Amino acid sequence: MDIFAEGPELDRQWLDLSNNAWGVLHGCHDTSVVAARFVGAGWSSRSSSWYGYELETSWCQMEIDPIDGPKVLLNGVVDPAHLDDLSRLLGSFGLPYELELSDEHNALVREIRG
């Protein structure tokens, strides 16, 4: 299923930053369902592969892809000040998740499990 929605674009200050956020959403293998939840929260979404989506708002740009088992991989760029916002959104899905934030040297800065 293609989920497409226009929403806010990533702020320019985050455009050149390498990925600093990774995560796994457990208990779901349908990325279109996850993309639809992000769209419902006001994010933009577009297909990036057969089953993957690029999700974006002014403070975060994430790719989601299915991985082995009922899991969805998340990776992208997030404004560190909004990591808790991303965590709350994932928590609202009612599924277990893990998020990691790293610094510009790829050192783990913070880990959240929900």
N, C-alpha and C positions, 0 to 999 in steps of 0.2 A: 504494500500500500504506500502510495506517495503522499507524504504529509508536507505541504508547503504553506508557509505563512510568512508574510512580511512583518518585521518587527524592528526593534532598535538594532543598529549596527554596533559592532565592537568599537569602543573609543580608540582613537588613533594612538594613544599612548601605549596600548597593549598590542598593536599590530605587529611590531618587530620582535616581540618577546618569544622565546622558545617555549614549548610546552612546559608548564609548571604544575599541572594538576593531572592526576590519574585516579581512577577509581573503578570499582566493580559494583554493579547493582545485581543482587542475587534474587533468584526466584522468578525471573522473567526472561524469555528468550525472544520475544517479539519487540524489536526495536521501534516498530511503528507505534506501538502502544506508548512507549516511553517518549517518543518524539511528540505524540499528541498531548501528553501531559505537560511537556515544556511549552508547547504552543498555547495550551490553555492558561499557562501562567504568563503569557505575553511575549514569549521568545519567538524568534524567527526560526524556521526549519526548512531544510532542503535536502533532498537525497544526495548522498555522496558516493554510493555504491549500490549493489543489488539490495543489500539489507542495512546499510549504514546511513546515518544522517549527520548533518552538520547543524548544530543548534547554536544560536547566538542571541546575546543581549548586549547592552552597553558595557558590561563589566566581565563578560565571559564568552568564550567561543569553545565549544566542545564538539568532538566527534564521538558518536556512539556506534558500536558494532557488536553483533552477537558473538559470543565465544562459547567454548564447549560447555554443555549442560545449559541449564536455564540461567544464564548470566549475560549481562551486557557490560561491555568494556567502555569506559569513558576516558577521554584524554583530551587535553587542550590547555588553553590559557585562561586563568582567572585572576582578577584583581584580588590580591590576598585579603584585602579589607572586606571582601564579599564571600569568602569561603563559607562562613556560617550561613549566609543566604542560600548558597548552593546546597549545603547540608540540610537546611530546613525543607527546601523544595524536594530533595530526594527522600527525606523522611516522610513527606506528605504522601508518597506513593505507597506507603505501608509495606515496603520490602526492605530487607536488610541491605546495607551498603557499606562500602569502605571508600574513603577519600584520602588522598595524600597530596600535600603541597610541598614543593621543593623551591629552593632559592636559585639564583642565577648560576650557581656552581653545581646544581643537581643534588645538593645536600637536602635531606629530608628536614623540613621545618615543622610540619604539623601533620598529624594523622587523626582522622575522625572515623568512628564506626557508629553506625546507627541501625 
